[in-house]
Amino acid sequence: MDQHVNDLLTQGIGALRAGDPVNARRLLMEVTYLAPTQQDAWLWLSDTTTDPHEQRAYIERAIAIDPQSRAGQIAAKKLARLDSQFATPPLSSYGQPAPDPAVYAPPQNSVPPLSSYGQPAPDP
């Protein structure tokens, strides 16, 4: 890895640790653009978002690069934690099935249509 990419990675990690996820994300995205196989950048990038789908994508990318490396092993553990955190409990744990959506549907034709001038349209 060249020095410029290493500096960007260090700055991105520092920004994240300093509580600046926006700047950290920008820096780490630049690292992944310049060095797409930089596993640590993908792993750290997963900490710049609260969206579990984005986190998963970044973590999976880190694992795909080299699952046997130290970063790959850390990423695998992180993915397992993410999966357990956002696992959908079975329906029975909620106690009741979802209500019929028709119960909450608005009545048909309850509001008269408006003409193009904002006045009620004449009856046909």
N, C-alpha and C positions, 0 to 999 in steps of 0.2 A: 504494500500500500504506500503510495507516495505521501510526502510530508503534508501537502496541502489537504488531502483527504483526511489524514490523521488529525490535523489541526481542526478541521470542520467537525469531525466526530467528537473530539475533546470539547470543543465549544458547545456542541449540541447537548452533550451529556451535562456539561456545566450549567447550561441554561435550564435544563429540566430540573436539575437538583436545586437551582436557585428559584424555582417556582415560576418559570417562564415557558410554559408548554408551547406557546405559539412560535416563539423564536426557536425553541428546540426543534420543533417540527420542521420549520423551514431549513434549518441547518442539516438535520438528519435526512431530510428528503434530498437535499443536494448531495449528500454522501451517497445515498442509494442510486442517484442518477449517475454520479461519476464512477462509483464502484458497486455495481449491482450485486456482487457476491460478498459484500461486506456484511457478514452475519450480525455483528454487534450492532450495526446501525439499524437493521430491521428489528432487532430485539428491543432496543431503546425506543425506536419509533412507536412501538406498541404502547408505550407509557405516555405518549403525547395526546392520546384520545381517550374518551370515555365510552365511545361506541364499541360494544363488544364484537360487532361484525368486522370493524376495521382492525381492532386488536387481534382478532383471530387471523385475519389475512396477513398481517405483518409477522405474527408469530409463526404461522405456517411457512411463510417465505424463509424465515430464519432456519427453521428445521430442514426445509428442502435443500438448502445450500450444503449442509453437512450435519446430518442427524447424530453422528458419533462424536462431534467436537464438544468441548465444554459448553460453548454457547448453544449448540444444538440440544444438549441435555437440559440446560436451564430453560430453553424455550419449550421443550416437551413438558417439563414440570409446570411451567406457566400456563400452557395450553390446558393441561389437566385441571388446574385450579379454575381457569376461566370456564371450562365446561361444567364443572361442578357448581360453580357460582350461578350460572345462568341455565341450569337444567330445568326443564319444565316438569313440575310435579304431575303425577297422574291425576286424572279428572276426579277420582274418588276422594282425593285429599281435599278438594274444595267443598265437598259435601253435596252439592247439587249440580245437575247438568245445566247447561246454558239455557236461558229462557227462549221461548219461541220468538224470533225476530218480528213476526207479524203483530205481536202484542204492542211493540214499540213503534210500529209504522204509523206515520201521520195519516189521518183520514183522507180518502181520495176526494179531490175537488173541493177541499175545505176552504180554499182561498180562490176568489174569482180571478181570472186572468186580467192583466192590465193591457190597455191599448198602448200604442207607441207613445201616447202623450201622457201616460201616467194615470189615466182615468179608467174606471172599470170598462171592460170591453162589452159592447152590446150583446145581448143574447142572440144566438143564431136563429 
